[in-house]
Amino acid sequence: DESFVRASPARIRGIYSPLGGCLKTSLGLVMGCLLAEDRRCLFLSLEAHSGFRTLFGRQYPVDLSDLFAQMRQGGELLGLLAEVVQPFGKLQYVPPVIWPVDVREAEFSELQKLLQNLALCGRFDEIILDVGQDLACPEKVLQLCDEIYQPEKEDIFSQGKLAEYEAYLRITGQESLCERTRHIPLSRLTVGADGLPLDQWQRWEQMIPVVRQILQETDHEG
């Protein structure tokens, strides 16, 4: 059921790739920071192992695991949301799960309910959804996204895997995902960085003009 996304005041942009190591989370965070310049933007990671606690050098008293627990117990999500959400500049984000099982065993109905609450709460204009490979149903979650950004490696093995993934989507009647997917070559995200020993913050800074252009292209086409 995609109806709530279409009626939602929040636009959901999914970041996903069937390949690993292609700057998916970096793309999502840079995109979120750019959107947050003039919109209320939330970043939500559905990765089992996000690395956020190391990246930001902090622990979180409450995180996405607590939102899942609250939802499974029939509690009110929005009251807890204000306690969970953290700032990264102007971007807001939900600290990812501390218990990987919360992502790996998440039912689609739970993920749909979570996104529905976030999209319809009126607190966000944009949601960046970092869709992890550990989900049991990534394709179903992607159906809830208005756009999908798919960073891609360009070697022959990666291209073969991507071709098989797209064939799977078409065989299973999920062609709409193919139509809503913007393919982003990894070389586009790393242009100008060849041979440079960039740390994470330098890499994000280097990606800003490229990601800004990708957003302009998407919004112009939309």
SULKA-V958492 format. One record per backbone hydrogen bond with DSSP energy under -0.5 kcal/mol. NH is the residue of the N-H (numbers start at 1). CO is the residue of the C=O. Records with the same first field share a line. If there is no record, write none. Layout:
NH->CO  CO
This chain:
5->2
6->2
7->3
8->4  5
9->119
10->119
11->125
13->11  127
14->12  147
15->129
16->14  149
27->23
28->24
29->25
30->26
31->27
32->28
33->29
34->30
35->31
36->32
37->34
38->35
39->35
41->39
42->126
43->92
44->128
45->94
46->130
55->51
56->52
58->53
64->95
66->63
67->63
68->64
69->65
70->66
71->67
72->68
73->69
74->71
75->70
80->76
81->77
82->78
83->80
84->80
85->81
86->93
88->91
91->88
92->41
93->86
94->43
95->84  93
100->98
102->99
103->100
104->100
105->101
106->103
111->107
112->108
113->109
114->110
115->111
116->112
117->113
118->114
119->115
120->116
121->117
125->40
126->40
127->11
128->42
129->13  127
130->44  128
131->15  129
132->46  130
135->132
138->135
141->137
142->138
143->139
144->141
145->142
146->12
147->12
148->180
149->14
150->148  182
151->149
152->184
159->155
160->156
161->157
162->158
163->159
164->160
165->161
166->162
167->163
168->164
169->165
170->166
171->167
172->168
173->170
174->169
177->174
178->174
179->175
180->176
181->178
182->148  180
183->181
184->150
185->183
186->152
188->185
189->185
190->186
191->188
193->190
196->193
198->196
203->199
204->200
205->201
206->202
207->203
208->204  205
211->207
212->208
213->209
214->210
215->211
216->212
217->213
218->214
219->215
220->216
221->217
222->218
